[in-house]
């Protein structure tokens, strides 16, 4: 049974929308059939938002079947028709921006100012970008590459895409997976994290309201072990796109291999933040605090390892700790809040464990504990700065996924770049310097899918996002993402008016 929970209507005015269930299949909400329920909880208060029935394998099968039925018609739509539908979709999202912002803040604990200024506008911009991209699905020019034969390349949709999104940016991750797929003519089944399904469901409903046909976008809200693994292994799913941890990504790849489906993986990160001795120290300190604490540090591209050249090291540690102390924790819906809670008490305790263990081998310069008083009900953790850890230590090598920045010194430029590359990950990085040659070297030699110079975190729809090494492969956003959701076909015509037998004779002789 669907229960509304205890969250107040002013925090979540769209609560009643989910009375019919938390699965969105063939254009309508339905209840899951797994026989198990799950609660969406406000991580700032511990209040239950709603309890819903989780998806089972039957729900996944129904969603894939709906996507298969919708595929021929959607794939046959002209690029202009798909583009027009996505433009309408962007307009609907803009009209409902406040509803999306509040739902995202509630389920994730993000400050409302962040969802209003970043998550929701970014999603609308992505929708508008892929509305335009839908009209630019290009192959290669036709040409005569072999005698009297003309060849050209077609880009075609793949079929049904099965995608799995994480809980840290549920709205944006839903958009990054759904938009390029449907713009290219595919249909999709998305499994959001069971902790944060609200905005994915609202997103699919908005698509229907914009005129995107039933079955093009489907949502199944269930656990990874049941709904997720069944979706990845489904024989009628032609491609899997997954965002999450590297460990789970390996499991996804293992399952996908059995049906030889196309795979897109955006996995973990441990982004280095390299400060050379000629950098603007004040800019680097502010960039480090913003880059480390974005989304309470629950961001694969967040600044997690600051490498600071020795002449600036102690000043950087002192100023960064002081600036962290000014960050205001509080109710995500309060205007003055800078930092909200972590997604859950389980995640908060996991982060605290990393910091507690680090006390045995490093300095905890700022933070390092959960707040007391009214905030103790939520999954809050203070912004934390750890200094002087060894390069091979746990806090340097492992993805903590919380508001924790580790700072280490380096001496030469060679050492700084070597240390930046010395983890299994390669999703993002930044270099801080006034020297164009140092910047050029850092952007060439740091092995990451994105390297910022004198900034950390900004992304734009026109540019790709994706990793190197254990951070996965494939790109989100941009035309590169759009092309990943297509397959290439070579078409070849014989231009002569008679049947040619020359190559037949070459193979078979005169017959």
C-alpha positions in Angstrom: 0.0 0.0 0.0 1.2 3.5 -0.8 1.6 5.6 2.4 2.2 9.3 2.4 4.7 9.3 5.2 5.2 12.2 7.7 6.9 14.9 5.5 4.9 18.1 5.6 3.1 19.3 2.4 5.1 22.5 2.3 8.3 20.5 1.9 6.8 18.2 -0.7 3.6 19.5 -2.4 3.6 16.8 -5.1 3.4 13.9 -2.6 -0.1 12.9 -3.6 1.1 12.2 -7.2 2.5 8.9 -6.2 -0.7 7.4 -4.7 -1.0 5.1 -7.7 2.5 3.6 -7.2 6.2 4.3 -7.9 6.6 2.4 -11.2 6.0 4.3 -14.4 5.3 1.8 -17.3 3.6 2.6 -20.6 2.6 6.1 -19.5 1.0 5.3 -16.1 2.0 4.9 -12.5 1.6 1.4 -11.1 2.5 -0.5 -7.9 5.4 -2.8 -7.8 4.9 -6.5 -7.5 8.0 -7.7 -5.6 6.0 -8.0 -2.3 8.5 -5.7 -0.5 8.2 -2.1 0.3 10.7 0.7 0.7 10.5 4.1 2.4 11.8 7.4 0.9 13.2 9.3 3.9 14.1 13.0 4.3 17.8 12.7 5.3 17.6 16.1 7.0 15.0 15.1 9.6 14.6 11.3 9.4 10.9 11.8 8.5 9.4 9.3 6.1 8.2 10.9 2.9 6.3 7.9 1.5 6.5 4.1 1.4 6.1 2.3 -1.9 6.1 -1.2 -3.3 9.4 -2.1 -4.9 9.6 -3.4 -8.5 10.1 -7.1 -9.0 11.2 -8.9 -12.1 7.7 -9.0 -13.5 7.7 -5.2 -13.5 11.0 -5.1 -15.3 9.6 -7.5 -17.9 6.5 -5.3 -18.3 8.6 -2.1 -18.7 10.9 -3.7 -21.3 7.8 -5.0 -23.2 6.3 -1.5 -23.2 9.6 -0.1 -24.5 9.8 -2.7 -27.2 6.2 -1.9 -28.4 7.0 1.8 -28.5 10.4 1.4 -30.3 9.2 1.0 -33.9 7.1 4.1 -33.9 9.5 6.3 -32.0 12.5 5.1 -34.1 10.5 5.9 -37.3 9.7 9.4 -36.2 11.6 12.1 -38.0 14.5 13.9 -36.3 12.3 17.0 -36.4 9.4 15.2 -34.7 11.6 14.0 -31.9 13.2 17.4 -31.6 9.8 19.1 -31.3 8.8 16.7 -28.6 11.9 17.3 -26.6 11.5 21.1 -26.9 8.0 20.7 -25.5 9.5 18.6 -22.7 11.9 21.3 -21.9 9.1 23.8 -21.6 7.1 21.5 -19.3 10.2 21.1 -17.1 10.7 24.9 -16.9 7.0 25.4 -15.9 7.5 22.8 -13.1 10.9 23.9 -12.0 10.0 24.6 -8.4 8.2 21.3 -8.0 11.3 19.5 -9.2 13.7 21.5 -7.0 11.7 20.9 -3.8 11.3 17.1 -4.5 15.1 16.8 -5.2 16.0 18.7 -2.1 13.6 16.6 0.0 14.8 13.2 -1.1 18.5 14.0 -1.2 19.0 16.6 1.5 20.4 19.1 -1.0 20.1 22.8 -0.1 17.1 24.2 -2.0 19.3 26.9 -3.4 21.5 24.2 -5.0 18.6 22.4 -6.7 17.1 25.7 -7.9 20.3 27.1 -9.3 22.1 23.9 -10.5 20.2 20.6 -10.6 17.0 21.8 -12.2 18.3 24.5 -14.6 21.0 22.0 -15.7 18.4 19.4 -16.5 16.3 21.9 -18.5 19.4 22.9 -20.4 20.3 19.3 -21.1 16.8 18.7 -22.5 17.0 21.7 -24.7 20.5 20.6 -25.9 19.3 17.1 -26.9 16.2 18.6 -28.5 18.6 20.3 -30.9 20.9 17.3 -31.2 18.0 15.2 -32.3 18.1 17.0 -35.7 21.9 16.4 -36.2 22.2 12.6 -36.3 24.7 12.3 -39.1 26.5 9.5 -40.9 29.3 10.1 -43.4 29.0 11.6 -46.9 28.3 9.2 -49.7 31.1 8.3 -52.1 32.4 5.8 -54.6 35.1 4.0 -52.7 35.1 0.8 -54.8 34.6 1.0 -58.6 31.0 1.6 -59.5 29.7 1.1 -56.0 28.4 4.0 -53.8 28.8 3.7 -50.0 27.4 5.6 -47.1 27.0 5.2 -43.4 23.7 5.3 -41.5 23.4 6.0 -37.8 20.4 4.1 -36.4 18.9 3.7 -32.9 19.9 0.6 -31.0 16.6 -0.4 -29.5 15.6 -0.7 -25.8 18.1 0.8 -23.4 18.3 -0.3 -19.8 19.8 2.3 -17.5 20.6 2.5 -13.8 21.0 5.8 -12.0 22.5 6.6 -8.6 21.1 8.6 -5.6 23.5 11.5 -5.5 22.0 13.4 -8.6 18.8 11.5 -9.3 17.2 14.2 -11.5 20.3 15.0 -13.5 21.4 11.4 -13.9 17.9 10.5 -15.1 18.2 13.2 -17.7 21.8 12.3 -18.8 20.6 8.7 -19.5 17.1 9.3 -20.9 17.7 12.3 -23.2 20.5 11.1 -25.5 18.8 7.7 -25.8 15.4 9.0 -26.8 16.8 11.8 -29.0 18.5 9.2 -31.1 15.3 7.2 -31.4 15.7 4.6 -28.7 13.2 3.7 -26.0 14.4 3.3 -22.4 13.8 1.6 -19.0 15.4 3.5 -16.2 16.0 2.1 -12.7 16.6 5.0 -10.2 18.1 4.3 -6.8 15.4 3.1 -4.5 16.4 5.9 -2.0 15.6 8.7 -4.5 12.9 7.8 -7.1 10.7 10.9 -6.8 12.2 13.2 -9.5 12.8 10.4 -12.0 9.1 9.6 -11.8 8.1 13.2 -12.1 10.5 13.5 -15.1 8.8 10.6 -16.9 5.4 12.0 -16.2 6.5 15.4 -17.6 7.7 13.7 -20.7 4.2 12.1 -21.2 2.6 15.5 -20.6 4.8 16.9 -23.3 3.5 14.4 -25.8 6.3 11.8 -25.8 4.5 8.6 -26.6 3.7 6.0 -23.9 6.4 3.4 -23.5 9.2 5.6 -24.8 10.3 6.4 -21.2 9.7 3.8 -18.4 10.8 3.8 -14.7 11.1 0.8 -12.5 11.9 1.5 -8.9 13.5 -1.5 -7.2 16.7 -2.8 -5.7 19.8 -3.4 -7.6 20.0 -7.1 -6.9 16.5 -7.8 -8.1 15.3 -5.1 -10.6 18.7 -3.9 -11.6 20.3 -7.2 -12.4 17.2 -8.4 -14.2 17.2 -5.3 -16.3 20.9 -5.6 -17.2 20.6 -9.2 -18.1 17.3 -8.9 -20.0 17.7 -10.4 -23.5 15.5 -7.7 -25.0 17.6 -4.8 -23.7 20.2 -3.9 -26.3 22.3 -1.5 -24.3 23.0 -0.9 -20.6 24.1 2.5 -19.1 25.1 2.5 -15.5 26.4 5.2 -13.1 27.6 4.1 -9.7 30.5 2.6 -7.9 33.4 0.8 -9.6 32.6 -2.4 -7.7 29.0 -2.5 -8.8 30.1 -1.5 -12.3 32.2 -4.6 -12.6 29.1 -6.7 -11.7 27.0 -4.9 -14.3 29.7 -5.6 -16.9 29.8 -9.3 -15.9 26.0 -9.6 -16.4 25.9 -7.6 -19.6 28.6 -9.8 -21.2 26.3 -12.8 -21.2 24.0 -11.1 -23.8 26.8 -9.2 -25.5 25.0 -5.9 -25.1 26.6 -2.5 -25.5 27.8 -1.0 -22.2 28.3 2.5 -20.9 29.8 2.9 -17.4 30.4 6.1 -15.4 32.0 4.9 -12.2 33.8 6.2 -9.1 36.2 9.0 -8.8 38.9 10.4 -6.5 39.6 13.8 -8.1 43.0 15.4 -7.5 43.2 19.1 -6.9 46.8 20.2 -7.8 48.0 23.6 -6.5 51.3 24.7 -7.9 53.4 27.3 -6.0 52.5 30.2 -8.4 48.7 29.7 -7.9 46.4 32.4 -6.6 46.2 30.9 -3.0 42.9 32.6 -2.1 41.2 31.4 -5.3 42.6 27.9 -4.7 41.3 27.8 -1.1 37.8 28.9 -2.2 37.9 26.5 -5.1 38.9 23.6 -2.8 36.1 24.2 -0.3 33.5 24.5 -3.0 34.8 21.6 -5.0 35.1 19.3 -2.0 31.7 20.1 -0.4 29.5 20.3 -3.5 26.5 18.0 -2.8 28.0 17.3 0.7 30.9 15.7 -1.1 28.7 13.1 -2.7 29.9 13.7 -6.2 32.3 11.5 -8.2 34.0 14.6 -9.5 34.3 16.4 -6.1 37.8 17.6 -5.1 39.0 14.9 -2.7 42.8 14.9 -2.8 44.5 18.4 -2.7 48.2 18.2 -3.6 49.8 21.5 -2.7 53.3 22.5 -3.6 55.5 22.8 -0.5 55.8 26.7 -0.3 52.0 27.1 -0.1 51.2 23.9 1.8 50.8 25.2 5.4 49.0 28.4 4.4 46.6 26.4 2.3 45.8 24.0 5.1 45.3 26.8 7.6 43.1 28.9 5.3 41.1 26.0 4.0 40.3 24.8 7.6 39.3 28.4 8.5 37.0 28.7 5.5 35.4 25.3 6.2 34.5 26.5 9.7 32.3 29.2 8.2 30.2 26.7 6.1 26.6 26.7 7.5 24.9 23.3 8.0 21.2 23.4 8.3 17.7 22.7 7.0 18.0 22.3 3.2 14.9 24.4 2.8 16.3 27.4 4.8 17.8 30.2 2.6 21.0 30.5 4.6 22.0 26.8 4.5 25.3 26.0 2.6 25.5 22.3 3.3 22.8 19.7 3.8 23.0 16.1 5.2 24.4 13.1 3.6 21.9 10.8 1.9 21.4 8.6 5.0 22.7 7.7 8.5 24.4 4.7 7.0 26.4 6.9 4.6 27.2 9.3 7.4 28.6 6.5 9.6 30.6 5.2 6.6 32.2 8.6 6.1 32.8 9.0 9.9 34.6 5.6 9.9 37.1 6.8 7.3 37.9 9.9 9.3 38.1 8.1 12.7 40.5 5.6 11.2 42.6 8.4 9.7 43.2 9.9 13.2 45.8 7.1 13.7 48.0 8.3 10.9 47.1 11.8 9.9 46.0 15.2 11.2 42.2 16.0 11.3 42.5 19.8 11.1 38.8 20.7 10.8 35.5 18.9 11.3 35.6 15.2 11.9 32.4 14.8 13.7 28.6 14.9 13.4 26.9 18.1 14.8 24.9 17.9 18.0 21.5 19.5 18.9 18.7 19.8 16.4 20.8 18.6 13.4 21.6 15.3 15.2 18.3 13.9 13.9 19.6 14.2 10.3 22.5 12.5 8.5 24.8 15.6 8.9 28.6 15.6 9.1 30.8 18.6 9.5 33.1 19.7 6.6 36.4 17.9 7.3 40.0 18.5 6.4 42.6 15.8 6.8 46.3 16.7 6.4 49.6 14.8 6.2 48.2 11.4 5.2 50.4 9.0 3.3 49.8 8.6 -0.4 49.0 4.9 0.0 46.6 5.4 2.9 42.9 4.6 2.9 41.7 8.2 2.9 43.8 9.0 -0.2 43.1 5.9 -2.2 39.4 5.1 -1.4 36.3 6.9 -2.5 34.8 8.4 0.7 31.8 10.1 -0.9 31.4 12.7 1.9 32.5 16.2 2.9 36.1 15.3 3.4 39.2 16.8 1.7 42.6 15.3 2.2 45.7 17.6 1.7 49.2 16.4 0.9 52.4 18.3 0.0 54.6 17.8 -3.0 57.9 19.3 -4.1 58.5 19.1 -7.9 56.0 19.4 -10.7 56.9 15.9 -11.7 55.9 14.6 -8.3 52.6 16.6 -8.2 51.5 15.1 -11.5 52.7 11.6 -10.5 50.7 11.7 -7.3 47.6 13.1 -9.1 47.6 10.0 -11.3 48.4 7.6 -8.5 44.9 6.1 -7.8 42.9 3.6 -9.9 40.4 6.4 -10.8 40.4 9.0 -13.6 37.2 10.9 -13.8 38.1 14.5 -13.1 40.9 16.7 -11.8 42.0 20.3 -11.6 45.3 22.2 -11.8 45.8 25.6 -10.2 48.5 27.8 -11.7 49.2 31.2 -13.4 51.7 29.6 -15.7 50.2 28.6 -19.1 53.0 26.0 -19.7 52.3 24.3 -16.3 48.6 24.3 -17.1 49.2 22.8 -20.5 51.4 20.1 -19.1 48.9 19.2 -16.4 46.0 19.0 -18.8 48.1 16.7 -21.0 49.6 14.4 -18.4 46.8 14.0 -15.8 44.8 11.0 -16.7 41.2 12.0 -16.3 38.2 12.6 -18.4 38.0 16.2 -17.4 40.8 18.5 -16.2 39.8 22.0 -15.1 42.3 24.9 -14.8 41.8 27.3 -11.9 38.4 25.9 -11.3 36.7 22.7 -10.2 33.2 21.2 -10.8 31.5 23.3 -13.6 30.0 21.2 -16.4 28.1 22.2 -19.6 25.7 20.3 -21.8 27.9 20.8 -24.9 31.0 19.0 -23.4 31.4 15.3 -22.6 31.6 13.9 -19.1 33.1 10.5 -18.5 36.2 8.8 -17.1 39.5 7.0 -17.7 40.8 3.9 -16.0 38.5 2.5 -13.2 36.2 5.4 -13.6 34.6 3.7 -16.5 34.1 4.4 -20.2 31.6 6.2 -22.4 30.4 9.8 -22.2 27.4 11.6 -20.8 26.1 14.9 -22.2 27.4 16.4 -25.5 27.3 15.0 -29.1 29.6 12.3 -28.0 26.9 10.9 -25.7 24.3 11.2 -28.4 26.4 9.1 -30.8 26.9 6.4 -28.2 23.2 5.6 -28.3 23.4 4.8 -32.0 24.8 1.9 -34.1 26.5 2.3 -37.5 25.5 0.6 -40.7 27.4 0.5 -43.9 25.1 0.7 -47.0 26.5 -0.1 -50.5 24.9 0.3 -53.9 26.0 -1.2 -57.2 25.4 1.8 -59.6 25.5 -0.2 -62.9 22.3 -1.1 -64.7 23.3 -4.8 -65.2 24.2 -7.5 -62.8 28.0 -7.5 -62.4 29.7 -10.8 -62.5 33.3 -9.8 -62.2 33.7 -10.4 -58.5 31.6 -13.6 -58.8 34.1 -15.0 -61.3 36.9 -14.1 -59.0 35.5 -16.2 -56.3 33.6 -19.0 -58.2 35.1 -18.9 -61.7 32.9 -19.1 -64.8 29.6 -20.9 -64.0 
